[in-house]
Amino acid sequence: MNLLVDTSVWSLALRRDSRPHIRQVAFLRDSLERGGAIFTTGLVLQELLQRIAGPRARRQIVERFRLLPFVAPDRDDHIEAAELRNVCRRKGVQVGTIDALLARLCIRYDLVMLSTDADFSRIAKLRPLSVWSP
C-alpha cells in the first residue's frame, strides 16, 4: 500500500509524548518499520516545519523527510483540486484548499491517505479517494 501521510498523523507521531494508541500513528510506525512506501509533499513538510520550535527539531524533520519519495503538484493538480473542492461544496461538504490538493495528489498518484482528519473520509464519499481505515 502506497501512503500519503497527512500532517495530522505526522504531528502526532513526531511528538515527544507520542500517542501510539492512535491507530493511524501505530499504522505509520508499522509501515516505516516494514519499509512501506510512504510519500510526502511540500505542503505537509511546510506545515510540520511551521509548527516546530528550534533548529535541532527543524534539522531532524528535514533529514527524515529527505528519505521519503516526494510528489509535487503541477498546474493540472491545482485545477483538479479546485474542481474537487467545488464538487464537495455543492454537495454540502466543506473542504479546505490544502486538503483538496492533498486529496487530488492521492487520486493522481494512486496513494492511500493516512489522516486523522475526517474531511478526507467525506471527500472519499464523493470522489475516488482511498482513505486508510483499520
C-alpha positions as CSV (number, residue, x, y, z in Angstrom):
1,M,0.0,0.0,0.0
2,N,1.4,3.4,-1.0
3,L,0.6,6.0,1.6
4,L,0.5,9.8,1.6
5,V,0.6,10.7,5.3
6,D,-1.2,13.9,6.3
7,T,0.3,16.5,8.7
8,S,-2.2,15.4,11.4
9,V,-0.6,12.0,11.7
10,W,3.0,13.2,11.4
11,S,2.4,15.8,14.1
12,L,1.2,13.1,16.5
13,A,3.9,10.6,15.5
14,L,6.7,13.1,16.0
15,R,5.7,14.4,19.4
16,R,7.9,13.5,22.3
17,D,4.7,12.4,24.2
18,S,3.6,10.4,21.1
19,R,0.3,8.7,21.3
20,P,0.9,5.1,20.0
21,H,-2.7,4.1,20.8
22,I,-3.9,6.3,17.9
23,R,-4.4,3.8,15.1
24,Q,-3.1,6.0,12.4
25,V,0.1,6.6,14.3
26,A,0.6,2.9,15.0
27,F,0.0,2.1,11.3
28,L,2.5,4.7,10.3
29,R,5.1,3.3,12.6
30,D,4.5,-0.3,11.4
31,S,4.7,0.9,7.8
32,L,8.0,2.7,8.5
33,E,9.4,-0.4,10.2
34,R,8.4,-2.7,7.3
35,G,9.9,-0.3,4.8
36,G,6.5,0.6,3.3
37,A,6.1,3.1,0.5
38,I,5.3,6.4,2.3
39,F,5.2,9.5,0.2
40,T,5.1,13.2,1.1
41,T,4.7,16.6,-0.5
42,G,5.8,20.1,0.1
43,L,2.6,21.2,1.8
44,V,2.9,18.5,4.5
45,L,6.6,19.3,5.1
46,Q,5.9,23.0,5.3
47,E,3.1,22.6,7.7
48,L,5.2,20.5,10.0
49,L,8.1,22.9,9.9
50,Q,5.8,25.8,10.7
51,R,4.7,24.1,13.9
52,I,8.1,23.2,15.4
53,A,10.4,25.3,17.5
54,G,14.2,25.2,17.3
55,P,16.8,24.5,14.7
56,R,17.5,21.0,16.0
57,A,13.9,19.8,15.5
58,R,13.9,21.5,12.1
59,R,17.0,19.7,11.0
60,Q,15.7,16.3,12.2
61,I,12.4,16.7,10.2
62,V,14.2,17.9,7.1
63,E,16.6,15.0,7.3
64,R,13.9,12.4,7.9
65,F,11.7,13.7,5.1
66,R,14.6,13.8,2.7
67,L,14.4,10.0,2.7
68,L,10.7,9.9,1.6
69,P,9.6,9.9,-2.1
70,F,8.2,13.3,-2.9
71,V,5.2,14.1,-5.1
72,A,4.7,17.7,-6.3
73,P,1.5,19.2,-7.7
74,D,1.5,20.6,-11.2
75,R,-0.9,23.1,-12.8
76,D,-3.4,20.4,-13.6
77,D,-3.4,19.2,-10.0
78,H,-4.4,22.7,-8.8
79,I,-7.1,22.9,-11.4
80,E,-8.5,19.4,-10.4
81,A,-8.2,20.3,-6.7
82,A,-10.3,23.3,-7.2
83,E,-12.9,21.2,-9.1
84,L,-12.8,18.6,-6.3
85,R,-13.4,21.4,-3.7
86,N,-16.3,22.8,-5.8
87,V,-18.0,19.4,-6.2
88,C,-17.7,18.9,-2.4
89,R,-19.1,22.3,-1.7
90,R,-22.1,21.8,-4.0
91,K,-22.8,18.6,-2.0
92,G,-22.6,20.4,1.3
93,V,-19.1,19.2,2.2
94,Q,-16.7,21.9,3.2
95,V,-13.1,21.1,2.3
96,G,-10.0,23.3,2.8
97,T,-7.7,24.3,-0.1
98,I,-4.8,22.2,1.2
99,D,-6.9,19.2,1.9
100,A,-8.4,19.4,-1.6
101,L,-4.9,19.5,-3.1
102,L,-3.7,16.6,-0.9
103,A,-6.7,14.5,-2.0
104,R,-6.0,15.3,-5.6
105,L,-2.4,14.1,-5.3
106,C,-3.6,10.9,-3.7
107,I,-6.0,10.3,-6.6
108,R,-3.5,11.2,-9.2
109,Y,-0.7,9.0,-7.8
110,D,-3.0,6.2,-6.5
111,L,-2.0,6.8,-2.9
112,V,-3.9,6.0,0.2
113,M,-4.5,8.9,2.5
114,L,-3.4,8.3,6.1
115,S,-5.0,11.0,8.2
116,T,-6.9,11.7,11.4
117,D,-8.8,14.4,9.6
118,A,-12.4,13.3,8.9
119,D,-12.6,15.7,5.9
120,F,-10.8,13.1,3.8
121,S,-13.4,10.4,4.5
122,R,-16.1,12.9,3.5
123,I,-14.2,13.6,0.2
124,A,-13.9,9.9,-0.4
125,K,-17.7,9.6,-0.5
126,L,-17.8,12.0,-3.4
127,R,-14.6,11.4,-5.3
128,P,-12.3,8.3,-5.9
129,L,-10.1,8.9,-2.9
130,S,-8.7,6.0,-0.9
131,V,-8.5,6.6,2.8
132,W,-6.9,4.2,5.2
133,S,-9.2,2.6,7.8
134,P,-8.3,0.0,10.3
